Amino acid sequence: MFTIAAALTPILLFAGFRTYLNAQDALAERRNNLIEIADRAIDEIEQVLSTVDVLQEIYLPNISEGDCAPVYETLAPRIPQLSNVTLFDETGKFSCAAVGEPEGSTSQPSAFAEVKAGKTTVLTDAFFGSLSQAWLFSVFRRLETNDGEFLGAVAFSLKTEQLVRTVRLTNLPEDVELAISDSGGQVFGSARVVAVQQEWIDEATGDEDGVLFVTDTDRFGSLDIVVRSIVDGRMYAVISRPSPGVISEFTLEPLESVGIPLLSFTLALIAAWLAVDGLVLKWLARLRRLALIYGEGHYNFRIGNEFENAPDEIADFAHSFDRMANRISERDATLRSAIATRDAAVKEIHHRVKNNLQIVASFLNLQRRQVTDPGARSVISAARHRIDALSIVHQTLYQHERLETVHMQPFLEALLSHLAGALGMDEQGVTIESEIEEIDRPADDAIPIALFILEAVTNATKYAFPDDGGTITVRLYREAEEIILDILDDGAGAGDSGSESGGSTGLGSKLMSAFAKQLRGRMNISSEKGSGYHVELRVPVEHAMKHTTDF
């Protein structure tokens, strides 16, 4: 899919770029169309302004002598737009006026100032005439001596309404409207446009071709508006026409240039998707579900006719999956049977070892009864305790569901319970407490840990307490990457701390050191007089047992 999309994307991008160019061409065509339609009307306004300029120059001597009214009467029939003819002195005060009393100063001081500064003619912005009660434009003309000394200005006032009427006398299409605007954006003679934005005025100033703007109105909908400068900075033609609708040559051409490629692009993607989905993706999803089923160990599941309509390659792949699962299922059944036979044999071995150890313990117990020497009886009892501990280990192993690991909590609690009875702790007033976390250890670790506890607890029971007894605490917990075994008593202590064997040269201490080495662990013994013994064994969590013959 991505490959197809990547292959078709350049076509779509090219079509989009072409559409952009076509849109720009369409806008230019719409603008040129309006400009072409309005050229005649704009020529009429320019002709009026040109006529005013010529007549001002011709009648300048007469007006400068104060003949404003006669000049107005002569020119009014020729210039219907003319509203008044006035003369101003060098200070801007009225010298004469064709209409009204010549009193006061000009109402357009900025235009008068420009003429006084040296401009020959200046067209004012639209203003409201108090005498004519109408909107006017005025054309100021400089009056000066032969030496160029400023004497004043002549002003011809033109009715805006008459200027717009002059425009409408031309043959404009019915949907085109032409109005006039001043530099402030006031629009005269338009039923569609109330005002022109200042940005449009600024952009159209100095542009002889005119600028097209498209705007939306509540009453007339979307309009094409061309603002074209008639006199830069003073008067503008505002030409408007409804924008083309959805179905027009301006929209059909872009639709053709981009819509057809886009439609082809979409149809190609849909067709490719349907083809890929129907021929590949759907069947790959089924193969994935089949792989997940087999991955969970359900090898007896069979595909049946599920891939009957799949492409030949995928169907062959699915049947290969099915045959593979069948072979794995057969091999799995064989392995399970072999493991079950092995586990049964191993459990039987542990059971028989346990029974044999109990027989040996019974022999030692009988032998102990025949011996009268206290030292010999003590040695035989110690040997019997060690054999009993081994018996408990093997009993736990064959009762455990998993032969390779041992749950230390029940195993050690059973061992400590046996030791409490075998060592006669109740008669001596000794209490044994345990704090053992749920930790699994390899089965090969269970025997040395059990024998380590046996030696430490036996030593504490025999040598730690006075006649009133005490407490032995056994803790097993994990800390970081180590398993820690703590055996503490609250007995009298030895007054010698820090040595590995606590200063003892007995067989028990030697065995404890050997068990620690076998576990690849570290043993620390600390004792203070009156504070008891503390035996600590630290064994790495990731400990690969190696059979040793240290004892």
PyMOL commands that set and color helices and strands:
alter all, ss='L'
color gray80, all
select helices_A, chain A and resi 2-58+60-64+68-75+109-117+160-168+198-204+249-295+312-370+374-399+408-422+425-428+443-463+507-518
alter helices_A, ss='H'
color red, helices_A
select strands_A, chain A and resi 82-89+94-97+121-123+127-129+134-144+150-159+177-182+187-188+211-217+221-231+235-242+405-407+430-436+440-442+470-479+482-489+522-528+532-540
alter strands_A, ss='S'
color yellow, strands_A
deselect
rebuild
show_as cartoon
